[in-house]
Amino acid sequence: MPSFLDVREPRTWIVVLSAVGALFLLYVTIAASVPQGGGVSSYAVGDMRDFNRSLPPRPAPYETVQGPEGAFSLRDFEGQIVLVNVWATWCAPCVEELPSLVALADAMPAQSFEFVPVSLDTDREKSEAFLARLGIEMPVNLDRNFALATAIGAADTVPATILYDKRGREIGRLVGGADWSSPDAIRLVRAAVNGEI
């Protein structure tokens, strides 16, 4: 009586080769669906090693902040890469990283990138005077009641910097101070602008 896996039988070889072929096709299908280049993790190195990818990507909230020209929401920037930085004048690491964030923003293409600093301070004039004393030129966008900061999970962890894609979905975030003008930071944000992450 012949065994099912008798190597002398042609049908055994047909079954084995069919199984190997099916496994190969499964491997190719899975390998093709994995993004090449390593995604965010391949850019979260060096100075950006604490940048954490958001899984699943959270949508930008609808809460508004008060800018110099009036209220706006992060949703208003759909179609652009948006880097939000939640900061305050009383936060030393925040103040330390602000010049590097402005330098990063200046290095990015204005038509596809927007830097949105969000201050947890309550007085625009005092915040503007504070920035002027430091020689930092950027808009003061106030989140007086912490609505946006709470919605994005940054009300009690400043500084917090969140990167959004062109569809308004969070790519990732870095909590704590960082040198945003470093080559690693520029490479990370440029990868987002170029649609690589």
N, C-alpha and C positions, 0 to 999 in steps of 0.2 A: 504494500500500500504506500503510495507516494506521499511524502510530507509536503505541507503547504510551502515551506521555504527550502525546498530541495534545490540546491544550486545547479543541478543537472537539468532542471526543468526550465524551458524558455519563459513560461509565465512568471516564474519567480523573478527573473531578470526584468521583465516588463514592469512588475510591481515595484521593484527596487528603483529602477531608473525613473519611473513616474513619480515616486515619492521624492527622490533627489531633485528632479526638475521642479516639482511643486515648491519645495523648500527654497530653491534658488529664486524662483519667481517671487515668493514672499519676501525674501531678503532684499531683492532689487526694489520692490514696491516700497518697503519700509525705508530703505536707504534714500530713495528719491524724495520721500516726503519730509525728511529731516532737513531743516535749513542749513545751507552751507555757510562756512565762516564762523560757526560757533555762536552766533547770535550775540546777545548782550554780554554774556560772560566773557567773550573774547575781547571785549572793549573795557570791561570793568577790572582793569589792572592798574598797578602802580598807584598813582594818586587817586584813582577812581576805584580802588579795590573794595571800598565800602558801599559802592553803588549797587543797590539791590533791584533786580528785575521784579516787576509786578506781575504776578500770576494769580488769577487771571487779570488781564489789563482792566483797570477800573476807568469808567468814563469820567471826564472832567465834570465837576459839579456845576450846578446852575447858580449857586450863591454868588452875590456880587460884592465888589469892593469899590471904594470911592477913589477914583483917579483924579488927577488935576482937571480933566475935562468932564468929569461926571462918572456915574456908576457904569461898571462893565462886569462881564462874566468871562471866565476862561473859555466858555463855549463860543464867544465872539471871535476867537482866533482860529476857528476850524480852517484847515487848509495850510496851516503853518505849524512848524515845530515850536513848541512853547516850553520854556524853562522858567518855572515858578520858584522863587526863593522867598520863604517866609522868614522874616527877620524882625528885629526890634533894636532900638537905640541902646537899651539897657543890657543887651546880649553881646558880650565881648567877642565870642567866636563869630557872631553874625557880622559885626562891624569889621573884623579882621578880614573876612572873605569877600566883602562887598567890592573892593577894587578889582579883584580877580574875576568876579562875575561880570562887571562892566567891561573889562578887557575881553572876555570871552564873547560877550554880545557884539562888541565892535569887530571881532574877527569873523562873525557869521554873516551870511548873505541876508540883508534886511527883508527881501521879498519872501523868504521862506522860513524865517526864524524870528521869534519874539521873546525877549527877556521880560518877565513880569515880576518885579520885586513887590512883595506884599508885606507891609509893615503892620505889626501888632500895636503900634503906638496909637494914641488918640488925637494928637495935636499935629496937624499938617505943618503949621508954621515952625514949630519947634523941631520937627523932623527934618524939614528943609534946611533950617539954619544949622542943624547938627551935621548934615551931609556937606553943606557948603564949607563949614570949618575944616572938614576932612578932605576937601577938594574932590568929592565924589559927585559926579553928575549923572543922576538917574531920577526917574519920576517917583514921587511918594504916593503909593497906592495904599490907602488905609483900610484895614479890616478891623474897625473899631469894636465890633461885638464878637469877633473871632468866628464868624459864621463860615467863611471860606476855610480858614485854618482848621476848624473842627471838621468840616466836611471832607477835607483831604487828609485828616489825621495828623495835623502838624501844630495843633494848638498848644501842646505842652512839650514839644520837642523842637526847639529852635537852636540853630538854624536847620531848616529842612529845605531841600532843593528837589523838585519833582520835574521830570521830563515827560512831556506829552507828545504823542505822534500827531500827524496831520489830520487824523480822524478824531482827535480829542481823547485818545485813550492813553492812560498812564503807561509809559515804557518802564520806568523805574524811579528810584529815589535814593538820595544820600542824606542821611540825618547826621548832623554835626558839621563842623567847619571843614573846608577843603580849598585847595588851590585850583580854582576853576580856569586859570589861565595857563595851567600846565599842559604840556603836549598830550598827556593821557586824557585830560578833560576835553581838550579841543578835538581829539580823535574820536572820543565817545559821542560828543554832540554832533560832530560832522557826519558820523555814521548814521545818526538819526536823520539829519537833514538830507542825506543822500539815499535814504530808504533802505539802508543795510541792516538796520535793527528795528 
